[in-house]
Amino acid sequence: MKDYIILKGGDVDIGEAPSVISIMPLGHVTSSKGEFFVDEESLREMKRQIAQRGVDLVVDYEHQTLKGVQAPAAGWVKELFLKDGSIKARVEWTPTAAQYLENKEYRYLSPVITVRKKDGKATGLHSLALTNTPAIEGMSPIVNSQTFEGGQNNMEIIKKIAQLLGLGEEASEDEVMEALKSCMDENKALKDAASAGAQPPDAEKVVANKAVCELLGLKAGAPADDVSAKIMELKGGNINGVNVIEELKALKQQNQERDAADAVTLALKAGKITPAQSEWAKSYALSDPKGFGSFVEKAPQVVPMSEIAGGEVKELKGDKVDEATMLVCKQLGISKEDVEKYGKE
């Protein structure tokens, strides 16, 4: 099925066949079945597509053009234009259709439109139809003489219902209807049990709400508004009045600054940078820890060993090499064995 949307327009309640009819209003069009937007671009796109097809837009009976059956024309659209805040059509009726309208045997207009998915804008007009039926083959037309409302195509509705029922998008219409029937039967059984004062079947097994309340720190059976408020609070990162997200950001920043300071200290001890370069080195280590580590590893020693750490020469304490010493030695290309052998000299 193509993604057509069938709309039910206003009541054509006049004494003779109208030469101008309203198709749809400008602006945001809503209904219980869906919504879309109509503007001047909508009209331009509709006229462009009609011109591209090279034939007049048909007005048929009961959307027979969509059904693949014999579809005699009730009239032909000769012009589309904007007037009084709506898209209007100038129609040339057939004698039969004109007589139907004058006799009030047909009173409703139903346009078939296409809606652009990316922005929900009506951009195509497939056909118009005269109809009296409240339901049109697989569609749910909306009849309202005060407002002009739209609807979604049948397949899209079925997909959304399947999703709500936990079925896949490929579920057939029969599978969706069967699942809906099961839900309705279960709901009826629960209502009947409640009306009779009986406990719903397997009540002890229905623990989801209680478990959710406990996880949220609420009492079992808490009002839905309290549960919603708690969930929204958690989504905002607040737990017991503390903004956890901000706390984590601050902790992460502290860890990054500590790691950067340690890296700069090791670089100073290794003689890879001078004390005057400390601020630059810390900024580098904060913005690009890996890049700074690579720099320190490849950089030559620029400070003589006698001047490192204030010129104080430190001996190894015992025979064990500490982790900081090994990290510096690794950056300098000195093995653990050389450190243990020559470290005290």
Disulfide bonds with the S-S distance in Angstrom:
none
